[in-house]
Amino acid sequence: MNIFRMAGDVAHIVSIIILLHSIETTQSVNGLSLKTQVLYTIVFISRYLDLFYRYISLYNSFMKVFYISSSIYTVYLIANKYNKSIKEHVDNFEVKYLLGPSFILGFLFNYGFTLPEILWSFSLWLEAVAILPQLFMLQKTGEAEVLTTHYIFALGLYRALYIPNWFYRYFAEDKFDKLAVLTGIIQTVIYSDFFYIYYKSAFKGKKFKLPV
């Protein structure tokens, strides 16, 4: 553990809290992509299957349970409890173009040709692109709810903070996860346009609007 890892985890937890708070207070999922949330559920389940047979620490186990349970609950809220506000014609990104390549890359690039390692690698590649249906949806509508933009920003910040964590581990612990770093950089690049527009809207008083 180090300060970058802790800060990244905090940002990730905050993003989830913002998302759930936004849904429950507005009683609406307008502007949120169900497909992105399903992809994150797949990411966490495939990544943390070792929860049932490998113990690292109480903190580690808690975070795994939190990520899996919160993602499943979010999907439930969007798909069932508040599904009347879903606009399926807007949330129409073809996720097969994300799932297929992610599995192939996970199958080809991993640290051991076993099911847990392949799923771990698959989860890294999928997480790198899981936000695309949400960003695609925002781009189609042009605008976003304030809490939705805060959620995406906190989610992107979590991944951005993990990059210095990996480099810290390389210099301090002589550990370097090439797959995690590569997929993390890809994910951060995907967020780059959103970060810039968010900065202009949040700190310069301009209305948040993505180019359609």
PASEBA-1860 file (N, C-alpha, C; in nm, 3 decimals):
! residues 212
1> MNIFRMAG> 0.084/-0.119/0.000/0.000/0.000/0.000/0.088/0.125/0.000 ~ 0.042/0.230/-0.067/0.110/0.358/-0.067/0.005/0.466/-0.088 ~ 0.046/0.591/-0.081/-0.049/0.702/-0.085/-0.123/0.709/-0.219 ~ -0.056/0.672/-0.328/-0.122/0.677/-0.459/-0.229/0.569/-0.470 ~ -0.198/0.450/-0.420/-0.296/0.340/-0.420/-0.416/0.378/-0.333 ~ -0.391/0.432/-0.215/-0.499/0.471/-0.126/-0.586/0.580/-0.188 ~ -0.520/0.680/-0.248/-0.594/0.790/-0.310/-0.677/0.740/-0.427 ~ -0.621/0.646/-0.504/-0.695/0.589/-0.615/-0.817/0.512/-0.568
9> DVAHIVSI> -0.801/0.433/-0.461/-0.913/0.357/-0.406/-1.021/0.451/-0.352 ~ -0.979/0.558/-0.286/-1.075/0.656/-0.234/-1.154/0.719/-0.349 ~ -1.084/0.758/-0.455/-1.151/0.817/-0.570/-1.250/0.720/-0.632 ~ -1.213/0.592/-0.636/-1.303/0.490/-0.691/-1.428/0.474/-0.605 ~ -1.409/0.468/-0.474/-1.523/0.456/-0.383/-1.613/0.578/-0.393 ~ -1.551/0.696/-0.399/-1.627/0.821/-0.411/-1.710/0.820/-0.540 ~ -1.652/0.772/-0.650/-1.726/0.767/-0.776/-1.850/0.681/-0.765 ~ -1.837/0.568/-0.695/-1.951/0.477/-0.678/-2.057/0.540/-0.587
17> IILLHSIE> -2.012/0.605/-0.480/-2.105/0.673/-0.389/-2.181/0.784/-0.461 ~ -2.109/0.860/-0.542/-2.172/0.967/-0.620/-2.279/0.908/-0.712 ~ -2.244/0.800/-0.778/-2.338/0.736/-0.870/-2.464/0.689/-0.799 ~ -2.447/0.614/-0.691/-2.563/0.561/-0.618/-2.644/0.673/-0.555 ~ -2.577/0.775/-0.503/-2.647/0.890/-0.443/-2.729/0.963/-0.549 ~ -2.670/0.978/-0.667/-2.739/1.045/-0.776/-2.866/0.970/-0.815 ~ -2.856/0.838/-0.827/-2.971/0.756/-0.865/-3.082/0.762/-0.760 ~ -3.044/0.745/-0.633/-3.145/0.737/-0.526/-3.210/0.872/-0.498
25> TTQSVNGL> -3.134/0.981/-0.507/-3.192/1.113/-0.477/-3.282/1.163/-0.589 ~ -3.243/1.136/-0.713/-3.324/1.181/-0.826/-3.429/1.078/-0.866 ~ -3.412/0.953/-0.815/-3.498/0.841/-0.853/-3.508/0.828/-1.004 ~ -3.392/0.845/-1.067/-3.385/0.839/-1.212/-3.246/0.792/-1.253 ~ -3.239/0.723/-1.365/-3.110/0.682/-1.421/-3.088/0.749/-1.556 ~ -3.157/0.859/-1.577/-3.143/0.934/-1.701/-2.998/0.979/-1.719 ~ -2.942/0.950/-1.834/-2.804/0.990/-1.863/-2.701/0.885/-1.828 ~ -2.743/0.776/-1.763/-2.649/0.671/-1.725/-2.659/0.553/-1.821
33> SLKTQVLY> -2.545/0.496/-1.854/-2.541/0.382/-1.945/-2.548/0.251/-1.869 ~ -2.654/0.176/-1.892/-2.666/0.043/-1.831/-2.555/-0.048/-1.882 ~ -2.519/-0.034/-2.008/-2.417/-0.120/-2.067/-2.282/-0.101/-1.999 ~ -2.247/0.022/-1.968/-2.121/0.046/-1.897/-2.123/-0.019/-1.760 ~ -2.235/-0.009/-1.689/-2.243/-0.068/-1.555/-2.239/-0.220/-1.561 ~ -2.299/-0.280/-1.663/-2.292/-0.426/-1.679/-2.147/-0.467/-1.707 ~ -2.077/-0.389/-1.789/-1.937/-0.420/-1.818/-1.851/-0.413/-1.692 ~ -1.876/-0.313/-1.607/-1.800/-0.305/-1.481/-1.831/-0.423/-1.390
41> TIVFISRY> -1.955/-0.469/-1.391/-1.990/-0.587/-1.312/-1.912/-0.709/-1.361 ~ -1.903/-0.724/-1.491/-1.824/-0.834/-1.549/-1.678/-0.820/-1.511 ~ -1.627/-0.697/-1.514/-1.487/-0.671/-1.476/-1.459/-0.719/-1.335 ~ -1.543/-0.677/-1.240/-1.516/-0.707/-1.099/-1.536/-0.856/-1.068 ~ -1.636/-0.917/-1.126/-1.660/-1.059/-1.099/-1.545/-1.143/-1.156 ~ -1.504/-1.115/-1.279/-1.396/-1.193/-1.340/-1.262/-1.167/-1.272 ~ -1.242/-1.048/-1.220/-1.114/-1.014/-1.156/-1.102/-1.069/-1.015 ~ -1.213/-1.071/-0.943/-1.206/-1.103/-0.801/-1.265/-1.239/-0.765
49> LDLFYRYI> -1.260/-1.333/-0.858/-1.303/-1.469/-0.828/-1.216/-1.531/-0.719 ~ -1.092/-1.482/-0.704/-1.003/-1.537/-0.601/-1.049/-1.501/-0.460 ~ -1.153/-1.419/-0.450/-1.209/-1.385/-0.320/-1.249/-1.510/-0.243 ~ -1.287/-1.615/-0.316/-1.339/-1.736/-0.252/-1.230/-1.837/-0.215 ~ -1.108/-1.816/-0.262/-1.004/-1.914/-0.229/-0.868/-1.854/-0.194 ~ -0.858/-1.720/-0.196/-0.730/-1.656/-0.165/-0.752/-1.536/-0.073 ~ -0.686/-1.538/0.042/-0.699/-1.427/0.137/-0.568/-1.350/0.142 ~ -0.577/-1.218/0.123/-0.459/-1.131/0.128/-0.463/-1.043/0.253
57> SLYNSFMK> -0.574/-0.975/0.272/-0.591/-0.890/0.390/-0.738/-0.855/0.403 ~ -0.777/-0.806/0.520/-0.916/-0.765/0.542/-0.953/-0.651/0.448 ~ -0.861/-0.556/0.431/-0.885/-0.442/0.341/-0.909/-0.491/0.199 ~ -0.824/-0.582/0.153/-0.834/-0.635/0.018/-0.967/-0.706/-0.003 ~ -1.006/-0.789/0.093/-1.132/-0.863/0.082/-1.252/-0.769/0.085 ~ -1.246/-0.667/0.171/-1.356/-0.570/0.180/-1.374/-0.498/0.046 ~ -1.262/-0.454/-0.014/-1.272/-0.380/-0.139/-1.330/-0.468/-0.250 ~ -1.290/-0.594/-0.254/-1.343/-0.685/-0.355/-1.494/-0.704/-0.339
65> VFYISSSI> -1.538/-0.726/-0.216/-1.681/-0.743/-0.189/-1.757/-0.615/-0.223 ~ -1.700/-0.500/-0.188/-1.765/-0.372/-0.214/-1.782/-0.349/-0.364 ~ -1.677/-0.372/-0.441/-1.684/-0.348/-0.585/-1.786/-0.441/-0.653 ~ -1.783/-0.568/-0.616/-1.877/-0.663/-0.678/-2.021/-0.631/-0.640 ~ -2.046/-0.613/-0.511/-2.183/-0.589/-0.464/-2.238/-0.456/-0.512 ~ -2.157/-0.350/-0.510/-2.204/-0.219/-0.554/-2.233/-0.218/-0.704 ~ -2.153/-0.289/-0.783/-2.178/-0.293/-0.927/-2.305/-0.370/-0.959 ~ -2.327/-0.480/-0.889/-2.450/-0.557/-0.909/-2.572/-0.474/-0.867
73> YTVYLIAN> -2.560/-0.403/-0.756/-2.671/-0.320/-0.707/-2.701/-0.206/-0.805 ~ -2.596/-0.148/-0.863/-2.615/-0.041/-0.960/-2.690/-0.091/-1.083 ~ -2.652/-0.208/-1.131/-2.721/-0.268/-1.246/-2.868/-0.294/-1.211 ~ -2.892/-0.341/-1.089/-3.030/-0.365/-1.045/-3.111/-0.235/-1.047 ~ -3.053/-0.127/-0.995/-3.124/0.001/-0.991/-3.158/0.050/-1.132 ~ -3.061/0.037/-1.222/-3.082/0.089/-1.357/-3.177/-0.001/-1.437 ~ -3.160/-0.131/-1.425/-3.236/-0.224/-1.509/-3.375/-0.256/-1.453 ~ -3.394/-0.238/-1.322/-3.521/-0.279/-1.261/-3.594/-0.166/-1.189
81> KYNKSIKE> -3.531/-0.112/-1.086/-3.602/-0.017/-1.001/-3.639/0.112/-1.074 ~ -3.547/0.166/-1.154/-3.573/0.292/-1.222/-3.562/0.278/-1.373 ~ -3.599/0.162/-1.424/-3.578/0.135/-1.566/-3.668/0.216/-1.658 ~ -3.772/0.279/-1.604/-3.862/0.357/-1.688/-3.794/0.479/-1.749 ~ -3.683/0.524/-1.684/-3.614/0.641/-1.736/-3.499/0.605/-1.830 ~ -3.484/0.476/-1.862/-3.380/0.433/-1.954/-3.419/0.470/-2.098 ~ -3.323/0.525/-2.171/-3.345/0.557/-2.311/-3.260/0.462/-2.394 ~ -3.320/0.347/-2.431/-3.244/0.242/-2.497/-3.191/0.284/-2.633
89> HVDNFEVK> -3.262/0.375/-2.700/-3.217/0.419/-2.832/-3.091/0.505/-2.823 ~ -3.060/0.555/-2.703/-2.939/0.634/-2.682/-2.826/0.545/-2.632 ~ -2.858/0.452/-2.544/-2.757/0.361/-2.488/-2.746/0.238/-2.578 ~ -2.691/0.259/-2.698/-2.693/0.152/-2.799/-2.554/0.118/-2.851 ~ -2.453/0.140/-2.770/-2.317/0.103/-2.809/-2.307/-0.049/-2.821 ~ -2.241/-0.098/-2.925/-2.227/-0.242/-2.947/-2.114/-0.296/-2.859 ~ -2.151/-0.350/-2.742/-2.050/-0.393/-2.646/-1.974/-0.518/-2.691 ~ -2.025/-0.586/-2.793/-1.952/-0.704/-2.842/-1.816/-0.664/-2.897
97> YLLGPSFI> -1.804/-0.538/-2.941/-1.676/-0.490/-2.992/-1.578/-0.459/-2.878 ~ -1.626/-0.461/-2.756/-1.540/-0.443/-2.639/-1.512/-0.578/-2.573 ~ -1.615/-0.660/-2.558/-1.600/-0.789/-2.491/-1.511/-0.885/-2.570 ~ -1.535/-0.895/-2.700/-1.459/-0.988/-2.784/-1.310/-0.959/-2.785 ~ -1.268/-0.838/-2.823/-1.125/-0.807/-2.823/-1.061/-0.816/-2.685 ~ -1.136/-0.779/-2.581/-1.081/-0.786/-2.444/-1.051/-0.931/-2.406 ~ -1.141/-1.021/-2.443/-1.117/-1.162/-2.411/-1.000/-1.217/-2.492 ~ -0.992/-1.180/-2.619/-0.881/-1.227/-2.702/-0.748/-1.178/-2.647
105> LGFLFNYG> -0.742/-1.049/-2.610/-0.619/-0.993/-2.554/-0.585/-1.058/-2.421 ~ -0.689/-1.084/-2.340/-0.667/-1.152/-2.213/-0.615/-1.293/-2.232 ~ -0.661/-1.357/-2.339/-0.619/-1.494/-2.371/-0.475/-1.497/-2.422 ~ -0.437/-1.392/-2.497/-0.304/-1.388/-2.557/-0.197/-1.333/-2.463 ~ -0.237/-1.233/-2.382/-0.139/-1.166/-2.296/-0.180/-1.183/-2.150 ~ -0.108/-1.266/-2.079/-0.136/-1.291/-1.938/-0.008/-1.340/-1.871 ~ -0.014/-1.357/-1.740/0.105/-1.398/-1.664/0.106/-1.548/-1.633 ~ 0.016/-1.620/-1.692/0.009/-1.764/-1.669/-0.114/-1.818/-1.739
113> FTLPEILW> -0.099/-1.925/-1.817/-0.210/-1.975/-1.896/-0.304/-2.061/-1.812 ~ -0.367/-1.993/-1.715/-0.467/-2.056/-1.630/-0.592/-1.969/-1.634 ~ -0.706/-2.027/-1.597/-0.831/-1.952/-1.603/-0.828/-1.825/-1.518 ~ -0.782/-1.829/-1.391/-0.777/-1.706/-1.312/-0.691/-1.597/-1.375 ~ -0.575/-1.636/-1.432/-0.486/-1.536/-1.492/-0.545/-1.479/-1.621 ~ -0.609/-1.565/-1.699/-0.673/-1.516/-1.822/-0.787/-1.420/-1.789 ~ -0.867/-1.454/-1.688/-0.977/-1.367/-1.647/-0.925/-1.236/-1.589 ~ -0.813/-1.244/-1.516/-0.753/-1.122/-1.461/-0.711/-1.028/-1.573
121> SFSLWLEA> -0.641/-1.083/-1.673/-0.598/-1.002/-1.786/-0.718/-0.950/-1.864 ~ -0.817/-1.035/-1.886/-0.941/-0.994/-1.954/-1.006/-0.876/-1.883 ~ -1.009/-0.881/-1.749/-1.072/-0.773/-1.671/-0.997/-0.642/-1.687 ~ -0.865/-0.648/-1.700/-0.786/-0.526/-1.718/-0.816/-0.461/-1.852 ~ -0.818/-0.542/-1.958/-0.848/-0.488/-2.090/-0.991/-0.435/-2.098 ~ -1.085/-0.508/-2.038/-1.225/-0.465/-2.043/-1.247/-0.338/-1.962 ~ -1.183/-0.329/-1.845/-1.200/-0.207/-1.764/-1.147/-0.085/-1.838 ~ -1.043/-0.103/-1.919/-0.984/0.009/-1.992/-1.084/0.074/-2.086
129> VAILPQLF> -1.181/-0.005/-2.136/-1.275/0.047/-2.237/-1.420/0.045/-2.190 ~ -1.445/0.001/-2.066/-1.584/-0.014/-2.018/-1.660/0.117/-2.014 ~ -1.591/0.229/-2.003/-1.658/0.359/-1.994/-1.706/0.407/-2.130 ~ -1.662/0.345/-2.238/-1.695/0.393/-2.372/-1.846/0.402/-2.399 ~ -1.929/0.302/-2.362/-2.073/0.319/-2.383/-2.129/0.443/-2.313 ~ -2.077/0.474/-2.193/-2.123/0.593/-2.121/-2.080/0.720/-2.193 ~ -1.955/0.726/-2.235/-1.906/0.845/-2.306/-1.975/0.858/-2.441 ~ -2.001/0.746/-2.507/-2.071/0.747/-2.636/-2.213/0.800/-2.618
137> MLQKTGEA> -2.274/0.760/-2.507/-2.410/0.805/-2.477/-2.412/0.956/-2.451 ~ -2.316/1.005/-2.375/-2.307/1.149/-2.348/-2.281/1.227/-2.475 ~ -2.200/1.170/-2.562/-2.170/1.237/-2.687/-2.293/1.247/-2.776 ~ -2.379/1.146/-2.774/-2.500/1.147/-2.855/-2.600/1.249/-2.804 ~ -2.613/1.259/-2.671/-2.709/1.353/-2.615/-2.653/1.494/-2.608 ~ -2.519/1.505/-2.600/-2.456/1.636/-2.599/-2.434/1.694/-2.462 ~ -2.524/1.665/-2.368/-2.515/1.719/-2.234/-2.529/1.608/-2.131 ~ -2.494/1.641/-2.005/-2.501/1.540/-1.899/-2.545/1.604/-1.769
145> EVLTTHYI> -2.607/1.523/-1.682/-2.641/1.568/-1.548/-2.513/1.598/-1.471 ~ -2.519/1.695/-1.380/-2.401/1.737/-1.305/-2.340/1.620/-1.227 ~ -2.424/1.544/-1.156/-2.373/1.433/-1.077/-2.314/1.324/-1.165 ~ -2.368/1.308/-1.286/-2.313/1.209/-1.377/-2.171/1.247/-1.417 ~ -2.148/1.375/-1.444/-2.013/1.419/-1.481/-1.917/1.405/-1.364 ~ -1.963/1.434/-1.243/-1.877/1.418/-1.125/-1.840/1.270/-1.107 ~ -1.936/1.182/-1.130/-1.911/1.039/-1.119/-1.803/0.995/-1.218 ~ -1.816/1.035/-1.343/-1.719/0.995/-1.445/-1.582/1.054/-1.414
153> FALGLYRA> -1.579/1.179/-1.366/-1.451/1.241/-1.333/-1.381/1.165/-1.221 ~ -1.455/1.132/-1.114/-1.396/1.058/-1.002/-1.349/0.921/-1.047 ~ -1.423/0.858/-1.139/-1.385/0.728/-1.190/-1.256/0.738/-1.271 ~ -1.245/0.840/-1.352/-1.123/0.861/-1.429/-1.005/0.897/-1.341 ~ -1.032/0.974/-1.235/-0.925/1.012/-1.141/-0.869/0.889/-1.071 ~ -0.956/0.795/-1.039/-0.911/0.671/-0.975/-0.807/0.600/-1.061 ~ -0.835/0.588/-1.189/-0.742/0.519/-1.277/-0.614/0.600/-1.297 ~ -0.628/0.734/-1.309/-0.511/0.819/-1.326/-0.417/0.810/-1.206
161> LYIPNWFY> -0.474/0.799/-1.085/-0.392/0.789/-0.964/-0.322/0.654/-0.952 ~ -0.376/0.554/-1.018/-0.313/0.423/-1.013/-0.183/0.418/-1.094 ~ -0.170/0.507/-1.191/-0.048/0.508/-1.272/0.075/0.542/-1.189 ~ 0.075/0.652/-1.110/0.192/0.675/-1.023/0.209/0.566/-0.918 ~ 0.100/0.501/-0.879/0.111/0.389/-0.785/0.197/0.277/-0.844 ~ 0.175/0.246/-0.972/0.252/0.141/-1.036/0.399/0.178/-1.049 ~ 0.426/0.304/-1.081/0.565/0.345/-1.091/0.632/0.351/-0.954 ~ 0.556/0.390/-0.853/0.609/0.388/-0.717/0.648/0.246/-0.678
169> RYFAEDKF> 0.563/0.151/-0.711/0.593/0.011/-0.677/0.716/-0.039/-0.752 ~ 0.738/0.014/-0.872/0.856/-0.027/-0.947/0.984/0.020/-0.879 ~ 0.986/0.147/-0.837/1.107/0.202/-0.776/1.122/0.162/-0.629 ~ 1.011/0.150/-0.557/1.020/0.120/-0.414/1.019/-0.030/-0.385 ~ 0.949/-0.107/-0.469/0.934/-0.250/-0.440/0.989/-0.340/-0.552 ~ 1.040/-0.277/-0.657/1.093/-0.351/-0.772/0.987/-0.442/-0.835 ~ 0.863/-0.392/-0.838/0.753/-0.465/-0.899/0.691/-0.378/-1.008 ~ 0.671/-0.436/-1.125/0.615/-0.360/-1.236/0.518/-0.448/-1.315
177> DKLAVLTG> 0.391/-0.415/-1.307/0.287/-0.491/-1.376/0.263/-0.427/-1.512 ~ 0.326/-0.481/-1.615/0.319/-0.420/-1.748/0.178/-0.416/-1.803 ~ 0.102/-0.522/-1.781/-0.036/-0.525/-1.831/-0.122/-0.419/-1.764 ~ -0.110/-0.407/-1.632/-0.190/-0.310/-1.558/-0.155/-0.167/-1.599 ~ -0.026/-0.141/-1.617/0.018/-0.007/-1.657/-0.032/0.026/-1.797 ~ -0.015/-0.067/-1.890/-0.057/-0.042/-2.028/-0.206/-0.016/-2.037 ~ -0.287/-0.103/-1.976/-0.433/-0.085/-1.981/-0.475/0.040/-1.905 ~ -0.404/0.073/-1.796/-0.436/0.194/-1.721/-0.410/0.319/-1.802
185> IIQTVIYS> -0.302/0.320/-1.878/-0.271/0.435/-1.963/-0.375/0.449/-2.073 ~ -0.414/0.336/-2.133/-0.519/0.338/-2.237/-0.647/0.397/-2.181 ~ -0.685/0.354/-2.060/-0.807/0.402/-1.998/-0.800/0.552/-1.970 ~ -0.684/0.598/-1.922/-0.667/0.740/-1.893/-0.675/0.824/-2.019 ~ -0.617/0.775/-2.128/-0.624/0.845/-2.257/-0.768/0.857/-2.304 ~ -0.847/0.751/-2.285/-0.988/0.754/-2.324/-1.062/0.864/-2.249 ~ -1.023/0.888/-2.124/-1.087/0.991/-2.042/-1.038/1.132/-2.074 ~ -0.932/1.147/-2.150/-0.864/1.276/-2.163/-0.955/1.388/-2.212
193> DFFYIYYK> -1.035/1.362/-2.317/-1.126/1.466/-2.367/-1.229/1.504/-2.262 ~ -1.280/1.403/-2.192/-1.378/1.429/-2.087/-1.318/1.516/-1.978 ~ -1.193/1.486/-1.937/-1.126/1.564/-1.833/-1.118/1.712/-1.874 ~ -1.083/1.735/-1.999/-1.066/1.873/-2.046/-1.199/1.948/-2.044 ~ -1.305/1.885/-2.093/-1.436/1.949/-2.095/-1.489/1.967/-1.953 ~ -1.463/1.868/-1.868/-1.504/1.878/-1.727/-1.435/1.996/-1.660 ~ -1.307/2.013/-1.688/-1.231/2.125/-1.631/-1.292/2.259/-1.672 ~ -1.327/2.273/-1.799/-1.385/2.398/-1.847/-1.521/2.426/-1.783
201> SAFKGKKF> -1.601/2.319/-1.762/-1.735/2.339/-1.706/-1.731/2.358/-1.555 ~ -1.643/2.286/-1.485/-1.641/2.290/-1.339/-1.565/2.409/-1.284 ~ -1.458/2.448/-1.353/-1.372/2.551/-1.297/-1.377/2.683/-1.374 ~ -1.437/2.682/-1.492/-1.446/2.805/-1.569/-1.590/2.849/-1.590 ~ -1.682/2.781/-1.524/-1.821/2.822/-1.524/-1.895/2.799/-1.654 ~ -1.839/2.715/-1.741/-1.906/2.687/-1.868/-1.995/2.564/-1.855 ~ -2.100/2.557/-1.935/-2.191/2.444/-1.930/-2.124/2.320/-1.986 ~ -2.142/2.209/-1.916/-2.082/2.084/-1.963/-2.154/2.038/-2.089
209> KLPV> -2.080/2.026/-2.195/-2.139/1.982/-2.321/-2.033/1.916/-2.405 ~ -2.059/1.790/-2.440/-1.968/1.717/-2.527/-2.006/1.741/-2.672 ~ -1.906/1.746/-2.761/-1.938/1.763/-2.905/-2.015/1.643/-2.956 ~ -2.123/1.668/-3.026/-2.208/1.560/-3.077/-2.154/1.510/-3.210
END
